[in-house]
Amino acid sequence: MRIMPWRPESGVPLSNSTLRLHSQRIAVPTYDRSALQRGVVHIGAGNFHRAHQAVYFDDIARSGISNRWGVTGVSLQSSDVKDLLSAQDGLYTVVQRGHDRQVARIVGSIGSVHYAPDDGVAVHAALTDPQTRVVSLTITGNGYFVDPVTDEFDADHPDVRADLFASGGYVTAWGHLTEALDQRRRAGDAPFTVLCCDNIAGDTRPARTALVSFAALKDPALARWIARHVAFPSTMVDRITPQTSQSERHFIERTFGVADRCPVVTEPHRQWIIEDSFSNGRPPLEQVGAEFVADVGDHKLVKTRLLNGTHIALACLATLAGYRRTDDAMRDRVIFDYVEKLLREEIQPLLPPVPGMNTPAYRATLLDRLSNPRMSDQLSRLARRPTSKITSFILPSLREAIAQGRPHTLLMWAVAGWARYMRGHDLDGRRLPLEDSQAVPVSTWANLARTNLDPLLGHAMFDELRAVPGFAQRLGDMIAGIDERGVVRTLRDAMRSDERQLVTR
């Protein structure tokens, strides 16, 4: 996020002192923010956290249920969020945009934000404070340093190695958490719960693996204590939250009168399913719309396969088709039909029934959300970490469909779109940003795949699939089809061919 200078138009800057004025036009916190205890430390205080978890905690405070669950934000990568929110006393605006209406509110649950490289002492103090009962995370999959295929922690990663020899100036979340838990253990204080909110594959395993593995490198006895006493509840989070543009900041200022330098624009839909397993008490989130369950596994499976799988398939294919935003892509009837059939015919039939969850209705909701013109998301954002996402959200469905003899052509097109995207340029030769930790080898292999798929299929993600008869030939033909005829024409012809085959069976 780049800090923009404030240029007054019609809005009033946001701060504690201006809340009463803003309350005439927008919903504001009605609770005493100075009395809000900091029960939560959140690492990764970006847009998604501020549109999702922080809003739930704001709801708890507004409802008067409890004043024990205020949030201390921590940023590992950039000081921008800390600088922006600190200038506004931690306050910011959330605008919910549906197809036909939009509403706004000011959120006050975040008391302070620290930039860890500069504020290490403050971060450590927050993590070791006995009032802190939960540490939540939105650090994206790359921040776990856990291989999604082997489930092994990368102890040789430069950031991990730097933290092993650091004394307070940690780079990773795991360095900060290990040091804080060590102090809490020595002081006889209860550990905090580590609540992963990243929707990465493996339920609680990546967070547990990362923290226990890192701690073991420092102190095996501490690692055993963490494994025994720290809870890592699995979660499923869902709310589409794009980056906020400067034009949206101006819109919020003109429409709601708030000169907010870090607002968040999101959709009305939100969901938070949490495994009921906590180390030291849990927030009453069930009273403000979240759901505690014994096992999040099936909820998470449905969400990640349907939404996250569709996101990466759409991002790669629609970008290659020349689109830049989700709603523009979904207005293309061919792409809409592809997404709808992918969800209905190839992914959903593989999913287990989930008590209390209407999966067909959820599928229909996804189509509506992706098509919402007021909540258009950047395809480039959805295309971040494409190799990890294809591995986690598409290939499991593809492997299961092949094993069960079910239709899987559209899943294969998602893989073909990813392989073509990973060349790093679109069909007109324009450069594509490859925000992917595996970009260097995979991009090389993807470019070689025009004549030889073997290096690409040698990746561990294809261990089971490369032996499937005809898989390599079929994937190569699909990639060539995208190159020769473009995405839209190729998908249209492929779906028509599938329909003809169904009719003749």
N, C-alpha and C positions, 0 to 999 in steps of 0.2 A: 504494500500500500504506500503510495507516494503522498507525502504531506502537502496539502494545497493551502495556500494562503486564504484567509477568510476575507471575502469581499462583500460587505453588507449590501443586501438587496432589500428585502422586506422583513427578514427574519431577525430573531433575537438570539444571540449566542446562548448555548446550553450550559447551565451550571446550577448548583444548589440554590443560589440566590434568585434565579429566574424561573424556578419551577412554578411558583404561584401564577406568574404571568402566563406561562405556557398552558397551565391547567384550564384556561379559558377556551382553548382550541383543541386540546389533545389530552388523552389520559396520561396522568403522571403518577409516580409513586405517592401513596397516601400514608405510608408508614414512616417512622422515625429512622432514617438511614444511619444516624449516628449511634443508634442502639442495636444495629444489626451485627450480630456476632459473625465472625468469619469461620464458618464450619467447613468450607470447601476451598481447596486450592485447585485451580484449573490451569493445566499446562497446555498452551496452544490457544490463546484467546483471540482467535480469528473470527471471521464472519459467521461460520457455522455455529461455533459455541455461543456467540452472542445472539444468534437467532433461535437457538434451541435450548441447551441446558440452562443458560443464564435467565431465559424467559420463564422456565419452570420454577427456578428459585425465586424469581421476582414474584411469581404467582403465590408461592408459599408465604412470602412476606406480606403481600397485599391482602391476602385472605385472613391474616391474623392468626394463622395456624401455629407459626413458630417464628422467632427472630434469631434462630441459631444457625441459619443456613445461608448466610451471605457468602460472597465469592471473592477470593483473591486471585487475580489473573497473573499468569506468568507467560512471557514470550521468550522463546529460545533463539529465534532467528532474526528478529528485527525489533528495533526500538520504536517503530512508528505507532503501533497500537498503544503502547505505554504513553508516548508523548501526546497523542491525540486524546485519549480518554482522560489522562491526568489533567489536561487543560479544561476538561468538562466535568470535573469531580466524579469521574467514572460513569457519567450518564450518557446515554445514546438513544437514538430513535430506532424503532423497528416498525417497518411498514409492511403489512400483509396485503398482497395483491391477488385477488381472485379474478375470474373472467369478467365479472360485472361490477365489482366494487373493491375499494381498498380502505383499510383502516390503519391508524397509526397509534403508537403508544411510546412513552419514554420508560426505559428500563433502568432500575436503580440497584439491582442486586450486586453489582460489581463495586466493591469498595475501593480497591486500588489495583494497579497493574504494575508489575516489575519486569524489566528487561534483564534476564538472568546474567548475561555477561558483565553488565554494569552494576547490577543490584544483587549480587550473590548473597550478601549478608542478609538482606531483607527476604529473599527467597528462602534461605535456610531457616530464618526465624519463623516464617509462616508455616513451613513444613513441620517444624518441631513443636509448634504451639499445640498444647493439649486440646485446645478448642477445635483444631483441624481434625476432622473425622474422616473426610473423603478427599482423595486426590484424583481428579478426573483428567482424562487425556484426549486431546484431538491433535495428534502430531503427525498424522498420515502414516501409511504403511512403511515408508522408508525410515521413519524414526524408531522403528523397533529393531532393526538390524537382524531380523529373523528371516531366513530363507523360506518362502512360502511352499516350496516343494519338499525340502529336507527337514524343515522345522528346526534348523540349527542356528544358534546365535553366532553372529560374525564377530568374534573376539578380535580379529585382525583389522577391523575397519578403523581408519585413521581417527575418527571421532571417538571411538571406544578406547583406542590406545591412548589418546590424549587425556581422556577422563581417568584412566587407570593411574596416571602419574600426576593428576591435578590435585590441588588442595584448595577446594572451594570454587575455583573458576571452571566449573564443569560445562561441557558442550552439550551433552545429552541429558535427557530426562532421567536416565538410569543412574548417572552419577549423583544428581541431586537427591533422588529418592533413596539411594543406598546410604548416603551420608546421613540423611535425616532419620531414617529408620534405625541406623546404628546408634544415633544419639538417643532416640526414644527408647530403644532396648536398654541402653546403659542407665537411663534415668528411671526405668521401671514404668514408663508411660505406655499405654495401649497403642498399637500400630494403627495407622490410617488404612482405610480401604483404597485399593487401586482400581479405579473404574475406567476401563477403556471404552471410549465412545467413537472409535474409528471404523467400525463395520468391516474390519479386516477378517480374513478367513481364519478359522481356528478357535472361535469363541474366546476363552480366556487365555489360551496357550501362549500367543505371542507376548502379551504383557508379562505373564508369569515367567515364561522362558527368558525374556530379556532381563528382567530385574533379578531373578535368582541367579542366572548365569553371570551377570555382571558382578553381583555381590560375591559370588564364589571366587571370582578372580581377585577380589580384595581380601575376603575373609570367609573361608568355608563355613565357620560356625555361624556367622551372620546369615549366610545364604540358607542354612538349615532352619534358622529361626524364622526368616521371612517365609520360607516354604510352609512352615508349620502354622504360623500365626496371622499372616496377611491374607485377606480375602481378595479375590480377583473376579468379581461378578461379571458374567457375560452380559452384554447389552445389545440391543438393536435400536439404532437411531435413524430417523427419517425426516428430512425436511430439505427441500431444494432451496439452496441459498447461493445465488451467483455473486460475483464480485460487484461492488457498488461503483457505478460510474460517476463522473463529475456532473453529468447532466441530471442524474438522479438526486444528487445532493442539492442542486439548484431547484429541482422540482419539489423536494421536501421543504425547502425554505419558502418557496412561493406558496405552496398549498397549505402547509401546516404552521408556517411562521417560525420554524426552528432552524437556526443557522448551525447545523450539526456537521462537524467535519468527519465523523465516522459512523454514519447511519448504516443500517442493514435493511435490505429489501428482500422479502421472502414470500413464500406462499402461505395460504391459510392452513394447509395440511401440516400436521406434525405428529410424530409418534415416538414413544420411548418405552421400550420393553426391557425390564431389568431383572436379572436373576436375583432372587431374594437371599443373598449371602453376603453379609457385611461383617467387618472385624470389630467395629466399635460404634454400633448404633447406625441407623440409616435415616435419611431425610424422608419426610412424609410425602413423597412425590405422588403416591397413589391418590392423594386428595386433590391434585391439580392436573390430573389427566394422564399421568404415566401409569404403567401397569407392572406390578411385581409378579413374577411367575417362578415356578420351581426350575424350569428348563427353558432357556431362550432359544435353544438350538433350532427348532423347527421354524419359529418366527423369523429368526435371522436368515435361515436358509431361503425361505420364501422371499424375503425382502432383497437379499443380495443377488439371488438368481434372477428375479424379475426386474428389479429396478437397476441395480448396479450392472448386471449383465447387459440389459438394454442400453444403459448409458454408454458403455464402451463400444458396443456394436454400432450404435447410432453415431457416436462421436467420430469413429474412424471412417465409416462409409459415407456419412453425410458431408464430412469435411472434404473427402475425395470427390464428392459430387458438386463441390463448390459452395456449400452452405457454411455459415459461420455461427448461426444461433439455432437453438432447438425448435422454436416455433416456426421459423422459416422452413426448416427441414421437414417438419411434420405437416406443413401445408402441401408438400409434394405428395401427391396421392400414392405414388409408388413406394416412397419411403414410409409413409404412414401404414400402408398395407403390409409392408415387410415387418415393421415393428409389431403390428397387431397380430400377424400370423406367427411371428417368432414367439411372442408371449403365449398365445392361445394354443398353438398346435405343437410346439416343440419344448418349451420350458415348463409351463404349468403342469402338463400331464406327468412330469417326473417328480413333482413335489408332493410331500405327505400332507394329509389333512391336518389342520391345526385347530384345536378346540377354540371356539369363539372368534375365529378369523374366517371371513368370507373371501376366499382367494379369488374367485371370478370378479367380485366387486372391487377388490384391490387392484386387479389387473386393469379394469375399466378406469379406475381412478388414475392409474399411471398414465394412460393415454391422454386423459383430460389434463393432467398436470404438465406433461411434456408439450402439449399443444397450447398452453396458456400464453397468449401474446403479451400479457402484462408481466409475466414472470419468465421471460425468455432467458435461457442460460447460454453461456458461451460454450460452444463445442470444444474449443481449445482447453477450457477448464476440465471438461469431462474426459478429455483425452490425455490428461496427465497420468503418468505411471501406467502406460498402456500395457506393457508386458506383464506386470504384476496383476493388473485387472483382468486381462484375458485369462491368465493362469488361474485366478481365484474364482471368477464369476462366469466364464463361458466354457472353459474346457471340462470342468466337472459335469456339466449338463451334456456336453457332447459325448464324453466317455460313457455316461449312463445311457444315453439314447442309443448309441451304437451297441452297447452290451445287451440292451433290451430289444433290439431290432425295431426301434421306433424311428419316426422321421427325424432327420437331423440336417437337412440341406441348408436351412437358414442359419443354423448354428455354424455350419462350415463357412457360410458367407461372412459371418462375423470374424472368423479366424482369417479368412482371405483378406478382408478389409484391413485388419490389424497388420498382416504381413506386408501389404502394399503401403500402408501408412508409414510403417517403420523404415521405408527407404528414405524418408526425410524430405520428400518433395511431393507435391500433388500432381495431377495428370497434366497440368500446364507448366510444370517445372518450377512452380513457386515453392520456396522453402517452407517446411512444416517444423514447428518447434517440438523437438523430441525431449520432453521432460520425463526422462526415464533413466533409472539407475543402471539399466542394462543397455543403454542406447548404443554404445560403441560396438560391442560384438553383434548385437541383434541387427542393427542397421547394416552392418557389413554383410551379414548372412542374408538379410532381406534383399539387398541389391544383387547378391549372387544368385538368388532364387529365380531370377529371370531365366537362367539356363541350368541351374543346379540347385534343387531344394535340399540336398543332403545336409549341408552345414546348418541350415535353419532347423530342420527336423532333428538334428543331433542335440538340440537344446533339451535339457532334462524335462521341460514341460511336456514334451511330446513322447516321453518314454513308452507309454502304453499305446499311443495312437499311431506311431510310425510303423508298427507291425500290422496294422489293420489293412487287409488286402484292398488295394485301389486307393487308399487314403492319399498318398503322395501325388498320384496322377490327378486325382480329382481336385485337390487343393491347388496344384499347379495350373490346371485348366481354369479354375476360378480367378486366380490372380491374373492370368493372361487375359481373361474376359474383361476384367476391370480395365486393364491397360488398353485393350483394343476397342471396346465399345462404350466405356464409361460406366459409372455405377448404376445410374437410373435405368438405362436401357438393359443392362445386364441383369439387374434384379427383376425387372418386369418380365423379361424373357424366361428367367429361371422359374419365377412363380407361375407363369402360364404353363410352362412345361410340367411342373409338379401337379397342377390342376388337371391337365390332360391325362397324366399317368393315373391319378386317382379315379378319373371317370372310366378308364379302360380296365381297371382291376376288377 
